[in-house]
């Protein structure tokens, strides 16, 4: 079943091998593909999937999320000049960013974000996109496959950082909002797909 006639005719546009990975994975929760281009729309997207029981076999329930929608959500945390917010897979693959770095979507950022530093505290580090020296805070998402970072370069701090403002505090708050917004969008897409397929 599918919510769009094009999908019913031509099949899901998920990256090659993704469905097979979901079916053979020991992890039963939600999985996210690396970014890919939907050949029907031409837009970069990620696909979310999990297995569902179909009698004696297993099927895959899948939803597509355009990268630009994720970037718009991340934009809630990067309204100031010099701030960059990223959504990355656990292996370091860039899924979305704000400001949007479309040419880097799907690229592997090194080093990958460290789950042991995903506490929202700002640390001295190069930026995730431009590698400009500054402060970076990291938060894990509600799912093991994704992490969110927010960074600000030193030049922006010198221009706009107010005395007494806690960098760690606002970094943690903004990153948390981005995570919650992303999670809400993912659940909304899954709910819409479930209603559409009856």
Secondary structure, DSSP 4 states (H G I P E B T S, - for coil): --SSHHHHHH---PPTTHHHHHHH-S--S-EEPPPEE-TTT--EEEEEEEEEEETTEEEEEEEEEEHHHHHHHHGGG--STTEEEEEEETTSBEEEEES--GGGTTPBPSSPPPGGG-BS--EEEE-TTT--EEEEEEEE-SSTTEEEEEEEEHHHHHHHPPTT--HHHHHHHHHHHHHHHHHHHHHHHHHHHHHHT-
